[in-house]
């Protein structure tokens, strides 16, 4: 029996170790992995499409069964891969693992990681987005090292990657019954083990607040200061992560506007 093909992307860039850890775990689980990921970081880009310029492609050796870097957005990467690069329709589109969580509705809607999965969902494919909680004092260092870590966090990431492969298997075996394009948005706590409970959640209803700081009287620069979570309901994704659980929200975009 031929192994299922997965298309893998992210928004932290193709050099991110979090992406490489996910690809290795998927291969270990028996999947054929084809990677199409941004050349550099594309966080907070949401579903942006490079409409007015060329998107350039290069092969990326040594990652999965085949890999390409593209100087575009996660949506560009998935659309170009599905439309031009893959010789067969994949079983699913998998995005991540993102450095930091994608929880709370404003962050989810801004996420390039979730958008990469959503592009797959728009092609009628099962779609999963994975993200990993980082302690605030480790975020900058982790981004500087492109996700390379040591110690307990590194072990936790490896475990999260293995659990991600389990989620993919479950999604392919038991597809969700959404009314339209659906994304499984899965967030791992910073301490993830083989027995960390999975909790079905919904996106937290939080206020994003200011995203920019004033640089001069006529200019501003992006500077996101996380606001205290203001959705304390136990079923919110924030609450699940705070309890040390794995958060699993099913984002059913076909249900919008009902």
SULMO-V86149 format. One record per residue. N is the residue number from 1. PHI is phi in whole degrees, 0 to 359 (* if undefined). NEAR is the number of other C-alpha atoms within 12 Angstrom. Layout:
n-><N | N>
phi-><PHI | PHI>
near-><NEAR | NEAR>
//
This chain:
n-><1 | 2 | 3 | 4 | 5 | 6 | 7 | 8 | 9 | 10 | 11 | 12 | 13 | 14 | 15 | 16 | 17 | 18 | 19 | 20 | 21 | 22 | 23 | 24 | 25 | 26 | 27 | 28 | 29 | 30 | 31 | 32 | 33 | 34 | 35 | 36 | 37 | 38 | 39 | 40 | 41 | 42 | 43 | 44 | 45 | 46 | 47 | 48 | 49 | 50 | 51 | 52 | 53 | 54 | 55 | 56 | 57 | 58 | 59 | 60 | 61 | 62 | 63 | 64 | 65 | 66 | 67 | 68 | 69 | 70 | 71 | 72 | 73 | 74 | 75 | 76 | 77 | 78 | 79 | 80 | 81 | 82 | 83 | 84 | 85 | 86 | 87 | 88 | 89 | 90 | 91 | 92 | 93 | 94 | 95 | 96 | 97 | 98 | 99 | 100 | 101 | 102 | 103 | 104 | 105 | 106 | 107 | 108 | 109 | 110 | 111 | 112 | 113 | 114 | 115 | 116 | 117 | 118 | 119 | 120 | 121 | 122 | 123 | 124 | 125 | 126 | 127 | 128 | 129 | 130 | 131 | 132 | 133 | 134 | 135 | 136 | 137 | 138 | 139 | 140 | 141 | 142 | 143 | 144 | 145 | 146 | 147 | 148 | 149 | 150 | 151 | 152 | 153 | 154 | 155 | 156 | 157 | 158 | 159 | 160 | 161 | 162 | 163 | 164 | 165 | 166 | 167 | 168 | 169 | 170 | 171 | 172 | 173 | 174 | 175 | 176 | 177 | 178 | 179 | 180 | 181 | 182 | 183 | 184 | 185 | 186 | 187 | 188 | 189 | 190 | 191 | 192 | 193 | 194 | 195 | 196 | 197 | 198 | 199 | 200 | 201 | 202 | 203 | 204 | 205 | 206 | 207 | 208 | 209 | 210 | 211 | 212 | 213 | 214 | 215 | 216 | 217 | 218 | 219 | 220 | 221 | 222 | 223 | 224 | 225 | 226 | 227 | 228 | 229 | 230 | 231 | 232 | 233 | 234 | 235 | 236 | 237 | 238 | 239 | 240 | 241 | 242 | 243 | 244 | 245 | 246 | 247 | 248 | 249 | 250 | 251 | 252 | 253 | 254 | 255 | 256 | 257 | 258>
phi-><* | 288 | 291 | 297 | 266 | 242 | 263 | 244 | 218 | 197 | 236 | 274 | 106 | 292 | 276 | 297 | 295 | 297 | 295 | 297 | 296 | 295 | 299 | 298 | 293 | 293 | 296 | 300 | 280 | 102 | 270 | 270 | 250 | 243 | 248 | 225 | 224 | 297 | 298 | 225 | 297 | 228 | 294 | 63 | 268 | 54 | 262 | 300 | 237 | 281 | 277 | 247 | 207 | 287 | 253 | 265 | 239 | 216 | 290 | 235 | 285 | 84 | 232 | 65 | 273 | 193 | 210 | 226 | 256 | 228 | 273 | 223 | 272 | 303 | 297 | 306 | 300 | 291 | 296 | 292 | 296 | 291 | 273 | 222 | 263 | 277 | 271 | 216 | 289 | 285 | 284 | 194 | 248 | 238 | 237 | 129 | 284 | 283 | 282 | 94 | 285 | 237 | 232 | 86 | 304 | 299 | 290 | 299 | 290 | 268 | 283 | 290 | 298 | 296 | 296 | 299 | 293 | 298 | 300 | 297 | 297 | 291 | 265 | 65 | 248 | 303 | 221 | 226 | 239 | 242 | 219 | 228 | 292 | 247 | 302 | 306 | 280 | 248 | 296 | 297 | 297 | 294 | 294 | 296 | 267 | 56 | 92 | 279 | 226 | 229 | 77 | 296 | 296 | 297 | 296 | 295 | 298 | 299 | 293 | 299 | 297 | 295 | 293 | 299 | 299 | 295 | 298 | 299 | 300 | 296 | 295 | 287 | 281 | 230 | 300 | 285 | 256 | 284 | 267 | 194 | 304 | 230 | 238 | 274 | 258 | 242 | 239 | 261 | 288 | 296 | 250 | 243 | 234 | 291 | 241 | 299 | 295 | 258 | 241 | 286 | 230 | 236 | 299 | 294 | 266 | 235 | 265 | 284 | 76 | 293 | 248 | 227 | 246 | 282 | 268 | 204 | 303 | 237 | 211 | 223 | 229 | 301 | 201 | 273 | 255 | 304 | 270 | 303 | 298 | 247 | 237 | 263 | 299 | 298 | 273 | 285 | 299 | 303 | 294 | 297 | 295 | 298 | 277 | 84 | 262 | 275 | 265 | 233 | 253 | 262 | 267 | 262 | 291 | 290 | 272 | 298 | 84 | 282>
near-><5 | 9 | 17 | 24 | 34 | 44 | 52 | 60 | 61 | 56 | 53 | 42 | 40 | 45 | 33 | 34 | 31 | 46 | 46 | 36 | 38 | 47 | 43 | 31 | 32 | 41 | 31 | 20 | 24 | 23 | 31 | 30 | 38 | 45 | 50 | 53 | 52 | 44 | 31 | 22 | 31 | 36 | 35 | 30 | 28 | 28 | 32 | 28 | 25 | 20 | 12 | 8 | 11 | 14 | 23 | 20 | 22 | 21 | 23 | 22 | 16 | 17 | 31 | 32 | 26 | 27 | 34 | 36 | 39 | 37 | 29 | 42 | 44 | 52 | 45 | 42 | 52 | 49 | 35 | 34 | 38 | 34 | 19 | 16 | 25 | 27 | 13 | 17 | 22 | 33 | 33 | 46 | 51 | 55 | 59 | 56 | 53 | 52 | 48 | 37 | 41 | 45 | 47 | 37 | 28 | 23 | 34 | 42 | 29 | 24 | 40 | 45 | 57 | 55 | 49 | 59 | 49 | 46 | 44 | 42 | 38 | 26 | 27 | 24 | 32 | 43 | 48 | 50 | 55 | 53 | 46 | 44 | 38 | 33 | 20 | 16 | 11 | 21 | 23 | 17 | 17 | 27 | 26 | 17 | 18 | 25 | 35 | 26 | 26 | 16 | 11 | 16 | 28 | 25 | 21 | 28 | 42 | 36 | 31 | 42 | 42 | 32 | 36 | 47 | 37 | 26 | 35 | 41 | 28 | 17 | 29 | 25 | 14 | 11 | 22 | 24 | 17 | 20 | 17 | 23 | 28 | 36 | 44 | 49 | 50 | 52 | 55 | 50 | 40 | 33 | 30 | 34 | 26 | 21 | 15 | 23 | 21 | 29 | 28 | 25 | 30 | 33 | 37 | 31 | 25 | 25 | 19 | 24 | 17 | 15 | 19 | 16 | 16 | 13 | 11 | 9 | 8 | 8 | 10 | 13 | 14 | 14 | 15 | 14 | 14 | 20 | 16 | 15 | 24 | 19 | 23 | 21 | 18 | 20 | 26 | 30 | 43 | 40 | 31 | 35 | 43 | 27 | 23 | 24 | 33 | 42 | 43 | 37 | 37 | 35 | 37 | 26 | 23 | 19 | 14 | 12 | 6 | 8>
//
